[in-house]
Amino acid sequence: MKEELPQPELLSKKAVALKYVPGESEAPVVVAKGRGKVAEAILDKAKENGVPVQEDAALVEVLSKLDLDEQIPTELYQLVAEVLTYVYRADRLASGRSDNESW
């Protein structure tokens, strides 16, 4: 039986998952990261749970260098805030709430 070789695009795929709960931590925290099949699993889990996914290769590259459970550095606050704005907006649209409604 022939073993399947990993496909180059799968090997190069990276994913990072962040968690942010205001009041629980000062900044978003890296809760999962990986490449290849691990990245696919992270993305699949996000989709299964209705978590919006934002693609930003440059940001993933930087975030993937952080340790698990590490808060993002202050230099990344603006970039991650833009991603969280996208995620919150997508969540509101999916739930039928307007942007004017508060959380």
N, C-alpha and C positions, 0 to 999 in steps of 0.2 A: 504494500500500500504506500502510495506516495504522500509525503507530508507536505501540506500547503505552506508555501512561503508567505511571510507577512507582506502585505502590500505597502509600498513606500508611503502613500498618503496616510495610511493608518498609523505607521510608525512616527510620522511627523506631527500628527494631530496631538494637541495639548489641551487640557482643560483645567480650570481652577474654579473651585466653589468657595464663595464667601458667605458668611453669616453675619448679620448685624441686627442686634436687638437694642434699640435705644435704652439706656439705663443699665444694660447688662455689661456692656463694654464701651470704651471710649471711641472705638473705631471698628470697622468690619474686620473679621478674623478669617484666616484661611482655614477651611474645614475639610477640604479635599483637593487633591491635585494629582495629576498624572499625565502620561502620554500613551499613545497607542491604544491598546485594549482597555487600559484603566481610564483613559480619557473618554472612550466610547461609553464605558459603564457609568461614568459621572454624568455625561450628557443624557443617557437613557434614563437614569434615576431622576434627573431634573424633569424630563418630559413626563415620566410616569406620575410625578407629583405636581404637575402643572406649574413648575417653576420656569419663568421666562428665561431664555438663554440669549445672551448678547455676545456677538463675535467681535473680538478686538485682539488680533494676534500680538500686537505690540504690548498691550496691557497684560495679556496672559503670560508673555515671555518674562516680564518683570515680576509678576505675582508668583510665578512658578519657582522663583529663586527664594521665596520666603519659606519658612518652616511651617508645618502644620500647627495650628492654634496660635500662630503669630498674628498680631494686629498689623494692619497695613501701615506703612510709614506715612508721616504727615505729607511728604512730597507727592503721594498718590491720592490724597483726599479729593482733590478736584476731579480727577479722572474717574475715580470710583463713585463719586457723588453723581456724575453724569450717567453712569451705568445704573445706579440705584434709582435715579429718576426714571429711566427707561423701564426698569423692572416694575416700579410702583405704578407707573402709567399703564403698562401692559396688564398688570393685575387688576387695576380698576376697570379697564375696558372689558376684560374677560368676565368680571363679576357684574357688569352693568352699571357700575357707579360712575358718576361724573368726576372730572378733575377738581371740581369745586367742593366736593364732599370731603370731610375730614376723615382721618383714620380713626 
